[in-house]
Amino acid sequence: MNKSVVLALGFILSGIFISAQTFDKQAPQGFDIEKKEISHGKIDTVTYESKTVGTQRKALVYTPPGFEKKAQYPVLYLLHGIGGDEKEWFRNGTPQIILENLYAQGK
């Protein structure tokens, strides 16, 4: 066999036995389950002028329960991949529910 085939085969087989990630901790049970008894935030669509692409773009903004404009909050940016849009995380996940559960726990 030539060296490139042997090298490629070695890389493929090594991936079977070696993982790039280890999972030391599991997420708490129910972390992404909606709880009706807690306060819920709000999701708004905003439009902004993108200087990078030269067009109007859309983004979703989640504000937590009890949001006040004058208060300061930590920010989490969830970016979609190529081919996605501003609703990608909400179609395929539940970031607002996870955040609400964390807020309800005081985190």
Secondary structure, 3 states (H helix, E strand, C coil): CCHHHHHHHHHHHHHHHCCCCCCCCCCCCCCCCCCCCCCCCEEEEEEEEECCCCEEEEEEEEECCCCCCCCCCCCCCCCCCCCCCCCHHHHHCCHHHHHHHHHHCCC
